C-alpha cells in the first residue's frame, strides 16, 4: 500500500509544480516587459511589401497598469479584477526601413493625402476583424492616434468583444487593398500570460 500512495503523490506534486510555473507572478515592470517582448507571442511584427505592421495585444492587467500610469498609453477603464468587456490591441503601421510619414507616403497632392488620412481615420476599421476559433469579431472600438513624435509610423487602438471562453490564440485579419490583394493575417498567442502584482 505504501508503494501505491507514492505513485499517486509524485504525479500530483509534478502537476502542482507545472501549474505554478505557468501562473507565476511578476512585479509591474517585469510584467510590462514580458507583455511587450516579441518572444512571448503577444507582440508581433510582420513585414508586408514595403510596410511594417506591428500588433501588440494588451491583456486586461496590462491595460490597468497603463491606466495607473506605468506606461505612456492611458487605456480604457477595466474592472477591479482586471477584466473588461473588450479586449485591446495596438496596431502600428509604418514603412519598412524608412522614417517617412505613413500617411504622406505615396500620395501626389494634398487632396489625395486628405483621402488617405480619412480612410485610416474612419473606414479602415471596417476592414479589420479578429478571428478566434470559428468566430470572427468585428472591430467595435477604433482610435487612430495623432502622432506625438517625429516617427513616420501611425498607431491605432483596436477593441474587440471579450469572449467568455478566451482562447489562447487569435488572428488579427486586415482585408485592405492598401497592403496588397490578399488579406493580412497576424497570429497572436495568449498562452501562459503571467499574473502581475497590482498592489
N, C-alpha and C positions, 0 to 999 in steps of 0.2 A: 504493500500500500504506500510505503514511503516513496518508492520509485515513481508511482503514478502521480503523486502530488507534486513532485519535482517537474515532471513533464508538463503539467498544467501551469505551474508557476513561471517557468522560464519564458514560454511564449507571451504570457501576459506582461512580463517585465519588458520584453523586447518591444511589444506593441506600445506600451506606455512611453518608452524612450523615443520611438519613432514619432508618435503624436506630439510629444513635447518639442521635438526637433523642428517639426513643421509649423508650429504655432508659437515660436519664440517671440519675446517682447523686446523691442528696441527703444532707445530714447528718441526724442523728437528729431534731432539732427541725423542720426543714423537711419531712421525711418524715411525721412525725406530723400536722403542719398540713395537708399535702396530702391525707392519707387522710381527715381529719375535715372537709375543705372540701366543702360541699354542691355546689359547681360541678363536682367531678371524678367524680361518679356513684357513689361508694362509700358516701356518706352521704345518705340520702333521707328527707324528711319528707312525710307525707301526712295531710290533714285529712279525716276521715270523720265526718260529722254533727257531734256535739259533742266528738269525740275527736281527739287528735293521736297519730299513730303515727310514731315516728322509728326508722329502721333504719340501723345502722352496720355495714357489712361490715368484718371485721378480717383483712387479709392476714396470712400466717404471720409475715412480718418485723415487722409491727406488734404482733402478739401477743408476739413475742420481746422487743421493746423494752419493752412493758408489764411483762413478767416481770423485765426488767433494772432496772425502777424509773423509767422515763422518764415514766410517767403514773400515774394512780390505780388502774387495773384491773390486778390481778395475774393474767395469763392462764394457760392450761394450758401444760404443757411442750411445746416443739417441738424438732425435730431440729437438729443443728448447722448444717445447710444452710438453716434457716429453714422447712423443710417439716413437715408433720404429717399424722396420719391423719384429722383433722377440719378442717372449715372453720367459722369462728366468725362469729356476728352478734350484735349487741346490739340488742334491741328495747325501746324506751322508750314506755310508754303514759301518756298524760296527758289532761287536759281542755283543750280549746281556749280560751285566754284566761282560764283560771282557775287559781288555785293551791290548789285543793281536793284532798284526798286521793282518789286514783283509786279505792281500794277502798271508802271510806266513801260516795262519791257515789252517790245514787240508792237507797240502802238504807233500810229503815224501822225496823229494830231490830238488836240485837246478833246475833241468830241468822242473819239474812239477810246481815249483814256477814261472819260466820264462813263461810257457804256460799260467798260471793263470793271470800273470801280462799283457801279450799280449792280452788276452781275454778282460780284463776290460779296457785296454787302447784303444782298437780299435773295436773288434767285438761286445761288449755289446751294443753299440749304435744301432745296427740293431734290437735289441730285446726290444726297448723302443718306445712306441707311446703315444700320448696324445689324449684322447677321449673328444671331445666337441660336445655334442648332437649326431647327426648321423655321424659326421666327425671323421676320425682317421688320425691324423697328425704324420708324421714321424719326428724323431729327426734329425734336419738339422745342429745343432751345438753341438759339444760334446768335452769337455775338461776334461780329467782325471787328476786331480791335484796331484802333488807330495806332500807328507806330509811335513809340515813345523814345526811340533811339535812331541812330543813323543806319541801322541794318536794313537790308533790302527785303527781308522776309516779312510776311504778314501772318498773324496768329488769329485763329478763330476758336472760340469756346463753343463746344457742341454738347447738347444734353439729350439723352435718350431715356425712355421709361425704364425704371428699375424692375426687373422681373423677380418674382419670389424664389425661383429655383437657382438663380445666379450661377450660370455655367462658368466653367474655368477658362473657356476661350471665347473670343468674339472676333468678328471680322468687320472692319470699317470698309464699306464699299462706296466708291466715288464713281459715279457714272456721268462724267462730264467730258465733252469733246475738247476741253482746254488741255487735257492730258493724254489725248490720243483717242482712237476709235473704240478701244476696249476698256471696260471698267477697271479701275484700280482697286485692288483688294489688299488691305493691310491687316494681318492677323495679330491679335493681342492675346497674351497668355496671362490669366489672373490666378494661376495656381500658386499655392503656398505663400500668400501675402502675409507677412508677419504682423503682429499686433504692435501698437505704439503706446507708450506710457504718456497719456494726455495730461496727467496731473503730477 
